[in-house]
Amino acid sequence: ADQFNIINLRKNSNLQNLNSGNVSNESKIDFETKKTDFTLIDQNGNKVSLSNYRGKKVVILYWAVWCPPCKEEVPIINELSKEYNDAIFLTIVSPTLGENSEYKTYQEEIAAYIQKNNIEVPVLIDEGKKCLDIYGIERYPCTIFVDEYGDIREKVGSKEKSGKLTKEEIIKKLEEY
């Protein structure tokens, strides 16, 4: 009943990235416990570490500004962050500029998106794509569920299938663990 969709990083190059030092010491996965931690900078310039939220369930949405399904899920995460008190909601945005972007930098594009859409949930910027490597992100959006102990419970989204979820699907998954 409690089957997890744990990311198997041992079988891909992410293990090499971790061992070669390409991922900062503040961002890592412990393969034995499946605990992850990262420290990224949010849209306001604050450092945010996943480990700060131990004791709470965490939903992480990994997305990109140019991704149409992401533009549908980010407002859902934003809404849930205000309504659902039993979990922490974070988004991690890929630092890539959309192909047809009117902006000169991804920082400008991200800031404009946040302002235009009244996004209040933390938007962490994955400089150096640390979390992309840690979580083995292959397609946007990707939704990652972390339990109160810091263990990855589920990763929704793979090369074959988008991780876009509805509000109801997110709540149901949170109530499963």
N, C-alpha and C positions, 0 to 999 in steps of 0.2 A: 504494500500500500504506500510505503514511503520511498518510492523509487525516485532517485534524483537524476537529473540530466547534468551530471558533473562534467565540466570541461576537461578533456583529457589532453593536457598540454605536453605530456611526456612524448607523444607521438609526433609532435611537430617541432618546428624550429624555435618555438618560444623558449624551450629549455636551453637551447644554445644561446639565445639572446640573454637569458638570465645569467648563465654561467660566464658569458663573455663580458658581462658588465654593461651591456647596451641598455639595460633598464636600471634606473637609479636605485640606490639602496632604500629609498622611501617607497618604492613600488615593487611589490613582489607577490608571489603565491607560494605557500608552503605546501608542497606536494603530498606530504603525509596527512595533514589535517584538512586540506582543501580550503584553508583560510587565505584570504587575500588582503592586501593592504596597498594603499597608494596615497600619495599626497600630490594634489594638483592645486592650481590657482583658479579661483572662481571669477565670475564676471566683475566682481568688485575688487579684485586684487588680493583676496584673502586666501590663505592656505587652508585646504580642507583635506583631512585624512579620513579614510574609511574607518580606521580603528577608533576614531572619536565616537562612533555610533554603536560600539559594542553594547549589547543589552537591548537593542532595538532591531527589528527587521528593517532591511534596506532594499529599496527597489532602485536599480540603476538603469537608466535608459541611455544607450550609446547611440548617437545620431550625427547627422550632418545637415547643415543649413540648406543645402541644395536638394535634399532627398524628399520627394513628395510624401511617402508614407510617414516619414519622421515628422513632417509638418502637421500631420494629423495626431500623432501620439504625444508630442511635446505639450500641447495644451491640456491633454488628459492628465499627464503627470503633474502639470502645474495645478490643475484643479484638485487632484487627489491630495497633493501636498497641503492643501488648505482644509480638506474635508476629512481625511482619514488619519486619525491620531495614533494608530497602532504601528505606524511604519514611518521611516524617513525616505523621502524621495529625492533622488539626485539625478542630474543629467550630465553626461559627459559628451562634449561636442568634438568631433573630429576637426582639427585645424586645417581644413582644406577649403579653398575658394571655389565656389561654384563656377562651372565652365562659362556660363553666360552672365556672370555676376556684373553688376554695375559698380561694384566696389573694387578698390585697389588692393585691399588686404583682407584676409579672413577675419582679422580682429574687427574691422569696420563692419563687415557683413554680419558677424555674430552679434555685435552691439546693436545694430539696426534691427535685426530679427527680434532680439530680446525686448527692445523698446516698443517696436511696432505691435508685438503680440502680448505685451504686458506680462512677460514671463517673470515670475517671482521665485520659482524653485531654483535652487543653486544650479548654475550652468558652469561646469568645470571644463577647462580647456585642456585637451590632451596634448600639450606640447611634447614633441618628440614621440608621439604616439605610444607612450608607455602602456596605457590601458588597452589599446588596440592589441598590443602584443600579449599582455598578461591574460586577457580574456579570450584571445584567439578570435577576434571579431573578423568576420568574413563578409558581412553584408549589413547594411543599415535598414531599419533600426534593429538594435539587438537589446533585449531586456534581460537583465540579470537580477536574480533574487538571492539575497544574502540573509541568512538567519541571524538571530540575536547573538550567536556565538562567533559570527564572522565566517561561517561556512557557506560556500556556494551551494544553494539548494537547486537552482535551475537556471539554465541559460536558454532563452527563447530567441532563436534566430541562427541561421547557418547559411552556408554558401547556397544551398538549395531553396531555403525558405526564409522570408522576411520575419523579423521578430515583432512586427506590429501587433499590438494587442488593444483590445477595447478596455474601457474602464471596468466593465463587469468581469472580464477575464483576469485583469490584474488583481481585483479584490478577491476573486475566487482562489487564485493561486496563493495570495497572502494568507488566506484562511486555511489552506491545506497544510501549512507547517507552522 
